[in-house]
Amino acid sequence: MALDDAAIRDLLLTTRRIAVVGASDRPDRPSHGVFAFLRARGYDAVPVNPALAGRPIQGIAAVASLDDAAPLDMVDIFRRSAEAGAVVDEAIRLRARSVWLQLGVIDQAAAARARAAGLMVVMDRCPVIEWRRLGLPGHVGP
């Protein structure tokens, strides 16, 4: 069951801390651009990438796991669909409020597990595109 525009708007405007799983230090990667966009909008975004742990991504030290990024409101997933389920399960375990599976990342079984655990699920979408499509303000939070 996909979230409607009102639910996505509310999710984006009430979320504060986001783990970006698969964040890259390479400017040509979509995860790098999305991470920059989220930071510029005022989110407390944390890059999660075990290969880059301890190294800065746009001035923020990458962490190795979701455990290192907790507590979390949202987990934004830039992983292959086959790998997304394990990340969703970690988000459930850590009691994140939502999971956001990026464009092309689809795992219906993981989405069902997340919904059953009470998490909001956005799948096969990009928060940057949704932000602009919904005409949201330039900044969230105080």
C-alpha positions as CSV (number, residue, x, y, z in Angstrom):
1,M,0.0,0.0,0.0
2,A,1.7,3.2,-1.2
3,L,1.5,6.4,0.9
4,D,-0.5,9.2,-0.5
5,D,0.8,12.7,-1.1
6,A,-0.4,14.0,2.3
7,A,1.4,11.1,4.1
8,I,4.6,11.7,2.2
9,R,4.4,15.4,2.9
10,D,3.9,14.8,6.6
11,L,6.7,12.2,6.7
12,L,9.2,14.6,5.0
13,L,8.2,17.5,7.2
14,T,8.3,15.7,10.5
15,T,11.4,13.5,10.1
16,R,14.5,14.9,11.7
17,R,17.3,12.2,11.7
18,I,17.9,10.1,8.6
19,A,20.4,7.4,8.0
20,V,21.5,7.3,4.3
21,V,22.5,3.7,3.8
22,G,24.9,3.4,0.8
23,A,25.9,7.0,1.0
24,S,28.9,7.7,-1.3
25,D,31.8,10.1,-1.2
26,R,31.7,10.2,-5.0
27,P,29.9,13.4,-6.3
28,D,28.7,11.5,-9.4
29,R,26.6,9.0,-7.3
30,P,22.9,9.7,-6.7
31,S,23.3,8.9,-3.0
32,H,25.9,11.8,-2.7
33,G,23.4,14.3,-4.2
34,V,20.5,13.1,-2.1
35,F,22.6,13.3,1.0
36,A,23.6,16.9,0.2
37,F,20.0,17.7,-0.5
38,L,18.8,16.3,2.8
39,R,21.6,18.1,4.8
40,A,20.8,21.4,3.0
41,R,17.1,21.0,4.0
42,G,18.1,20.8,7.7
43,Y,17.9,17.1,8.3
44,D,20.4,15.5,10.7
45,A,21.5,13.1,8.0
46,V,24.1,10.4,8.8
47,P,26.0,8.5,6.0
48,V,26.1,4.8,6.5
49,N,28.7,2.9,4.5
50,P,31.0,0.3,6.1
51,A,33.6,0.8,3.4
52,L,33.9,4.5,4.2
53,A,33.4,4.3,8.0
54,G,35.3,7.1,9.8
55,R,35.9,9.0,6.5
56,P,33.9,12.3,5.9
57,I,31.2,12.5,3.3
58,Q,30.4,16.2,2.9
59,G,31.9,16.9,6.2
60,I,30.0,14.2,8.2
61,A,31.9,11.1,9.3
62,A,30.4,8.0,7.8
63,V,29.5,5.2,10.1
64,A,29.7,1.5,9.5
65,S,26.1,0.4,10.5
66,L,22.7,1.6,11.4
67,D,23.5,0.8,15.0
68,D,26.1,3.5,14.8
69,A,23.6,6.0,13.4
70,A,20.8,5.3,15.9
71,P,18.4,6.7,17.1
72,L,16.7,7.2,13.7
73,D,13.5,8.6,12.3
74,M,14.1,7.4,8.7
75,V,16.3,4.9,6.9
76,D,16.9,5.9,3.3
77,I,18.2,2.9,1.4
78,F,20.6,3.1,-1.6
79,R,21.2,-0.7,-1.9
80,R,20.3,-3.3,-4.5
81,S,16.8,-4.6,-4.1
82,A,18.2,-8.0,-3.0
83,E,20.1,-6.3,-0.1
84,A,17.4,-4.0,1.0
85,G,15.5,-6.5,3.1
86,A,18.3,-6.9,5.6
87,V,18.5,-3.1,6.0
88,V,14.7,-2.9,6.5
89,D,15.0,-5.6,9.2
90,E,17.6,-3.5,11.0
91,A,15.4,-0.4,10.7
92,I,12.6,-2.4,12.3
93,R,14.9,-3.7,15.1
94,L,16.1,-0.1,15.8
95,R,12.5,1.2,15.8
96,A,13.0,3.7,13.0
97,R,9.7,5.5,12.1
98,S,10.1,4.9,8.4
99,V,12.0,3.3,5.6
100,W,12.5,4.9,2.2
101,L,13.7,2.6,-0.6
102,Q,15.2,4.7,-3.4
103,L,14.3,4.6,-7.1
104,G,14.6,1.1,-8.4
105,V,14.9,-0.5,-4.9
106,I,11.9,-2.8,-4.6
107,D,11.3,-5.5,-2.0
108,Q,7.7,-6.1,-1.4
109,A,8.3,-8.7,1.4
110,A,10.5,-6.3,3.3
111,A,8.0,-3.5,2.9
112,A,5.3,-5.8,4.3
113,R,7.5,-6.7,7.3
114,A,8.1,-3.0,7.9
115,R,4.4,-2.1,7.7
116,A,3.5,-4.9,10.0
117,A,6.0,-3.5,12.5
118,G,4.3,-0.1,12.3
119,L,6.8,1.7,10.0
120,M,5.8,3.9,7.1
121,V,7.2,2.7,3.8
122,V,8.1,4.6,0.7
123,M,9.4,2.4,-2.1
124,D,10.9,3.1,-5.6
125,R,10.9,6.9,-5.0
126,C,13.4,9.6,-4.3
127,P,12.9,12.2,-1.5
128,V,14.4,14.9,-3.7
129,I,11.9,14.3,-6.4
130,E,9.1,14.1,-4.0
131,W,10.1,17.2,-2.1
132,R,10.1,19.2,-5.4
133,R,7.0,17.6,-6.7
134,L,5.1,18.5,-3.5
135,G,6.5,22.0,-3.5
136,L,7.8,21.7,0.1
137,P,9.6,24.6,1.8
138,G,13.3,25.2,1.7
139,H,14.1,23.9,5.2
140,V,12.7,21.6,7.9
141,G,12.9,21.9,11.6
142,P,13.6,24.9,13.9
